[in-house]
Amino acid sequence: MAKTSNKKVPLTKGSRPRKIRTKKKEIKVLLDTSILIPLCDSSHHHHRDVWAAINFLRQYKDRIGLYVSHSAFFEFIEYFRKGYRLSPKMTLMKKFKPVLTKIGPPIRWGGTPLTIDSVIEKYDEYPRKRKVKHVELNDFIILTEGKQLKAKILTCDFEMYQIGQYLKTNVYFISNRSKKAKSQLAKFVQDIQEDVRKE
């Protein structure tokens, strides 16, 4: 058997060692239904607040991964199905796809597959906490997915924000229209910038 040499191959004159490029870690952001709807509805009172966050994320489109859970997507479709009269040739996706594609970072529809074990574990955990005893099913799913994804969750829903805080999820309330709490857009921006600088 031939012996292999352990000697390092010398660099030729003028050559430089190659730098190994490592893929930077994706920063995950999960969008609640209360973000999706005003994103596409220019008459919605949260439209400007939501686009302020999205326009900020555009500059980091190579690092940001936007996620939407199935439950949030179905709520989104139901909202516009009831509120819009579309011609036979116009579908919801034809109407809103141009808006959704110009966001910058691509949206991953469906979030992350939830395992039965993770759902049961969280379902058992949440009802034991008095403050979240009556948590809405869709909020429960979105918060559970956010935790599993280890994502930053964006919402304009104050109740969901409160529940998310109580359950120690990474949730940000970005509405300027609420009298109950101030917008956390500035904190969200700061946290994203810190994550970008880490790598």
C-alpha positions as CSV (number, residue, x, y, z in Angstrom):
1,M,0.0,0.0,0.0
2,A,1.4,3.4,-1.0
3,K,2.3,5.7,1.8
4,T,0.6,9.1,1.9
5,S,2.6,12.2,2.6
6,N,1.7,14.5,5.4
7,K,3.8,17.3,4.0
8,K,2.0,20.6,3.3
9,V,2.1,21.7,-0.4
10,P,4.1,25.0,-0.5
11,L,2.3,28.0,-2.0
12,T,3.7,29.2,-5.3
13,K,5.1,32.7,-5.5
14,G,2.3,35.3,-5.5
15,S,-0.4,32.8,-4.6
16,R,-2.7,33.4,-1.5
17,P,-4.4,30.9,0.7
18,R,-8.1,30.6,-0.4
19,K,-10.7,31.9,2.1
20,I,-13.4,29.4,2.8
21,R,-16.7,31.2,2.6
22,T,-19.2,30.0,5.2
23,K,-22.9,30.6,4.7
24,K,-24.2,33.2,7.1
25,K,-27.0,32.2,9.5
26,E,-30.5,33.1,8.4
27,I,-32.3,35.6,10.6
28,K,-35.9,34.3,10.7
29,V,-38.9,36.6,11.0
30,L,-42.4,35.1,11.3
31,L,-45.3,37.4,10.1
32,D,-48.6,37.3,12.0
33,T,-51.9,37.7,10.1
34,S,-52.1,41.2,11.5
35,I,-49.0,42.0,9.5
36,L,-50.0,40.2,6.3
37,I,-53.4,41.9,5.9
38,P,-52.2,45.6,6.2
39,L,-49.2,44.7,4.0
40,C,-51.6,44.2,1.1
41,D,-54.5,46.5,2.1
42,S,-53.5,50.1,1.6
43,S,-56.6,51.4,3.4
44,H,-55.8,49.4,6.6
45,H,-54.8,51.6,9.6
46,H,-51.6,49.6,10.1
47,H,-50.5,49.8,6.5
48,R,-47.8,52.4,7.1
49,D,-46.5,50.7,10.3
50,V,-46.1,47.4,8.6
51,W,-44.4,48.8,5.5
52,A,-41.9,50.7,7.8
53,A,-40.8,47.4,9.1
54,I,-40.7,45.7,5.7
55,N,-38.8,48.6,4.1
56,F,-36.1,48.2,6.8
57,L,-35.8,44.5,6.2
58,R,-35.2,45.0,2.5
59,Q,-31.7,46.1,3.1
60,Y,-30.9,42.7,4.7
61,K,-32.8,40.6,2.1
62,D,-29.8,38.2,1.8
63,R,-29.9,37.5,5.5
64,I,-33.6,37.7,6.4
65,G,-36.0,34.8,6.0
66,L,-39.7,35.7,6.2
67,Y,-42.0,33.0,7.3
68,V,-45.8,32.7,7.3
69,S,-47.7,29.9,9.0
70,H,-50.5,28.0,7.2
71,S,-53.0,29.3,9.8
72,A,-52.0,33.0,9.2
73,F,-52.1,32.4,5.4
74,F,-55.7,31.0,5.6
75,E,-56.8,33.9,7.8
76,F,-55.3,36.2,5.2
77,I,-57.2,34.6,2.3
78,E,-60.4,34.5,4.3
79,Y,-60.2,38.2,5.1
80,F,-59.8,39.3,1.5
81,R,-62.3,36.6,0.2
82,K,-65.0,38.2,2.3
83,G,-64.0,41.8,1.8
84,Y,-63.2,42.0,-2.0
85,R,-65.4,41.5,-5.0
86,L,-63.2,40.0,-7.7
87,S,-64.0,39.5,-11.3
88,P,-64.1,35.9,-12.6
89,K,-60.6,36.3,-14.2
90,M,-59.1,37.9,-11.1
91,T,-57.9,35.6,-8.3
92,L,-56.6,36.7,-4.9
93,M,-53.0,35.6,-5.8
94,K,-53.1,37.6,-9.1
95,K,-54.2,40.6,-7.1
96,F,-51.7,40.4,-4.3
97,K,-48.8,38.5,-5.7
98,P,-47.2,41.7,-7.2
99,V,-47.3,43.3,-3.7
100,L,-45.9,40.2,-1.9
101,T,-43.1,39.7,-4.4
102,K,-41.8,43.3,-4.2
103,I,-41.2,42.9,-0.4
104,G,-37.6,41.9,-0.9
105,P,-36.8,38.9,1.2
106,P,-38.8,35.9,-0.2
107,I,-41.7,34.6,1.9
108,R,-41.7,31.0,2.9
109,W,-45.3,30.0,3.1
110,G,-46.2,27.4,5.6
111,G,-43.7,28.3,8.3
112,T,-42.2,25.1,9.7
113,P,-43.9,21.6,10.0
114,L,-45.1,21.2,13.6
115,T,-44.5,17.8,15.1
116,I,-47.3,16.2,17.1
117,D,-45.1,16.0,20.2
118,S,-44.3,19.8,20.0
119,V,-48.0,20.7,19.6
120,I,-49.2,18.5,22.5
121,E,-46.3,19.7,24.7
122,K,-47.3,23.4,24.1
123,Y,-51.0,22.7,24.3
124,D,-50.5,21.1,27.7
125,E,-48.3,24.0,28.8
126,Y,-50.4,27.0,27.7
127,P,-53.8,26.2,29.4
128,R,-52.1,25.9,32.8
129,K,-51.1,29.5,32.6
130,R,-54.1,31.6,33.6
131,K,-53.3,34.6,31.4
132,V,-53.4,32.5,28.3
133,K,-56.2,30.1,29.2
134,H,-58.4,31.5,26.4
135,V,-55.7,31.9,23.8
136,E,-57.1,31.8,20.2
137,L,-56.2,28.7,18.2
138,N,-54.5,30.6,15.4
139,D,-52.4,32.6,17.9
140,F,-51.4,29.4,19.6
141,I,-50.2,27.9,16.3
142,I,-48.3,31.0,15.3
143,L,-46.6,31.4,18.6
144,T,-45.7,27.7,18.7
145,E,-44.2,27.9,15.2
146,G,-42.3,31.0,16.2
147,K,-40.8,29.2,19.1
148,Q,-39.9,26.1,17.1
149,L,-38.4,28.3,14.3
150,K,-36.5,30.4,16.9
151,A,-37.8,33.4,14.9
152,K,-38.7,37.0,15.7
153,I,-42.5,37.3,15.5
154,L,-44.0,40.5,14.1
155,T,-47.6,41.4,15.1
156,C,-50.0,44.4,15.3
157,D,-52.3,42.4,17.6
158,F,-51.8,43.6,21.2
159,E,-53.4,40.6,22.8
160,M,-51.2,38.2,20.9
161,Y,-48.2,40.4,21.8
162,Q,-49.1,40.1,25.5
163,I,-49.5,36.3,25.3
164,G,-46.3,36.0,23.4
165,Q,-44.4,38.0,26.0
166,Y,-45.8,35.9,28.8
167,L,-44.8,32.7,27.0
168,K,-41.3,34.1,26.5
169,T,-41.5,34.1,22.7
170,N,-39.5,36.7,20.7
171,V,-42.5,38.8,19.7
172,Y,-42.5,42.5,18.7
173,F,-45.6,44.8,18.7
174,I,-45.2,47.3,15.8
175,S,-48.4,49.3,15.9
176,N,-48.4,53.1,16.4
177,R,-52.2,53.1,16.7
178,S,-52.6,51.4,20.1
179,K,-53.1,53.3,23.4
180,K,-52.2,50.1,25.4
181,A,-48.5,49.9,24.3
182,K,-45.9,51.8,22.2
183,S,-44.5,50.4,19.0
184,Q,-41.4,48.2,19.3
185,L,-40.2,48.8,15.8
186,A,-37.1,50.7,17.1
187,K,-36.2,47.7,19.3
188,F,-36.9,45.3,16.4
189,V,-34.6,47.3,14.1
190,Q,-31.9,47.4,16.8
191,D,-32.1,43.6,17.4
192,I,-31.9,42.8,13.7
193,Q,-28.8,45.0,13.3
194,E,-27.1,43.3,16.3
195,D,-27.8,39.9,14.8
196,V,-26.4,41.0,11.4
197,R,-23.2,42.3,13.2
198,K,-22.7,39.1,15.0
199,E,-21.5,37.3,11.9
